[in-house]
């Protein structure tokens, strides 16, 4: 779902029946865009977990929110390291489908664990956007994973 976080609830309510049984990838970063100082989801939850509650018959994954568009396109962070897409979700088959869909792309995929790990992914995405907005890193930069 490539929409602003506040739009997720209405979309989930409107299209929930059509999304039943489907893999739904949430890429949102639920931050307060007016103040840039906090996430706007409950402290013990995430946008992805809130979406899963609204779409109980879908397989919600969290992914793509810790990478900038430029790094997804180029497949590199800072022009030096392969872009890694972190994915979290409770359904292993959905994560396998996600990984398969990215096979052949320049991106690496790393399983970040259960959907409850989406909270940490959202915090990482928030931190990365904050660093870029304050011009401490560029939009072609970001975090990399070294195995």
C-alpha positions in Angstrom: 0.0 0.0 0.0 1.8 3.1 -1.3 -0.3 5.7 0.4 0.1 8.1 3.3 -0.4 6.4 6.6 -3.7 8.3 7.4 -5.3 6.8 4.3 -4.7 3.2 5.2 -7.7 2.7 7.4 -10.2 4.0 4.8 -8.6 1.9 2.1 -8.5 -1.2 4.2 -12.2 -0.7 5.1 -13.1 0.0 1.5 -11.1 -2.8 -0.2 -10.9 -5.4 2.6 -13.0 -8.0 0.8 -10.9 -7.7 -2.4 -7.7 -8.0 -0.4 -8.8 -11.2 1.5 -6.3 -14.0 1.0 -3.8 -11.6 -0.7 -0.3 -10.5 0.3 -0.5 -6.8 1.2 2.8 -5.0 1.5 2.7 -1.9 3.7 5.4 0.6 2.9 4.2 3.5 5.0 6.2 5.4 7.6 3.6 6.6 10.1 5.3 9.8 11.3 3.9 13.2 12.2 4.8 15.1 9.0 3.9 18.4 10.6 6.5 18.2 13.4 8.8 15.3 12.2 9.3 14.4 15.9 7.2 11.2 16.5 5.6 8.1 15.1 1.8 8.4 15.2 0.9 4.8 16.0 0.5 3.3 19.5 3.8 2.7 21.2 3.3 -1.0 21.3 2.2 -1.3 17.6 3.0 -0.3 14.1 1.3 0.8 11.0 1.6 -2.7 9.6 0.1 -4.3 12.7 -2.8 -1.8 12.7 -3.4 -2.6 9.0 -3.3 -6.4 9.8 -6.1 -5.8 12.4 -8.2 -4.1 9.7 -7.4 -6.8 7.1 -7.6 -10.0 9.2 -8.0 -12.2 6.1 -4.9 -10.7 4.3 -1.2 -11.5 4.8 0.3 -8.1 5.7 4.0 -7.6 5.3 6.1 -4.6 6.1 8.8 -3.7 3.5 10.4 -1.0 1.4 10.0 1.7 4.1 13.6 1.6 5.2 14.9 2.4 1.7 14.7 5.5 -0.5 13.3 5.3 -4.0 16.7 6.2 -5.5 18.3 3.2 -3.7 15.5 0.9 -4.8 16.0 2.0 -8.4 19.8 1.8 -8.4 20.1 -1.3 -6.2 22.8 0.5 -4.2 23.1 2.5 -1.0 25.5 5.4 -1.4 26.7 3.9 -4.7 28.7 1.4 -2.7 26.6 -1.3 -1.2 23.7 -3.4 -2.4 20.3 -2.2 -1.2 18.7 -4.5 1.3 15.0 -4.6 1.6 13.9 -5.6 5.1 10.6 -7.5 5.3 8.6 -8.4 8.4 5.5 -10.5 8.5 3.7 -13.4 10.3 3.1 -15.5 7.2 6.2 -17.4 5.9 4.6 -18.2 2.6 3.8 -14.5 2.0 7.5 -13.6 2.8 8.6 -16.3 0.4 6.3 -14.9 -2.3 7.7 -11.5 -1.7 11.3 -12.7 -2.0 10.5 -14.6 -5.2 8.9 -11.4 -6.7 12.2 -9.6 -6.1 14.4 -12.3 -7.5 16.4 -11.0 -10.4 16.2 -7.4 -9.2 19.3 -5.7 -7.9 17.9 -5.8 -4.4 18.8 -8.2 -1.5 15.9 -9.3 0.8 16.4 -9.9 4.5 13.7 -11.5 6.7 13.4 -9.1 9.7 11.1 -11.5 11.6 7.5 -11.4 12.6 5.1 -8.5 11.9 5.8 -7.2 15.5 9.3 -6.2 14.1 7.5 -3.7 11.8 7.7 -1.2 14.7 11.5 -1.2 14.5 11.4 -1.0 10.7 9.2 2.1 11.0 11.5 3.7 13.5 14.5 3.0 11.2 12.6 4.5 8.3 11.8 7.5 10.4 15.4 8.0 11.5 16.7 7.7 7.9 14.2 10.3 6.6 15.1 12.6 9.5 18.8 12.3 8.6 18.1 13.0 4.9 15.7 15.9 5.7 18.5 17.5 7.8 20.9 16.9 4.9 23.2 14.6 7.0 22.8 11.9 4.3 21.6 12.1 0.7 18.6 10.6 -0.8 20.8 8.0 -2.5 22.2 7.0 0.9 20.8 5.2 3.8 21.5 2.1 6.0 23.1 -0.9 4.6 23.3 -4.5 5.9 26.6 -6.4 5.9 26.3 -10.1 6.3 
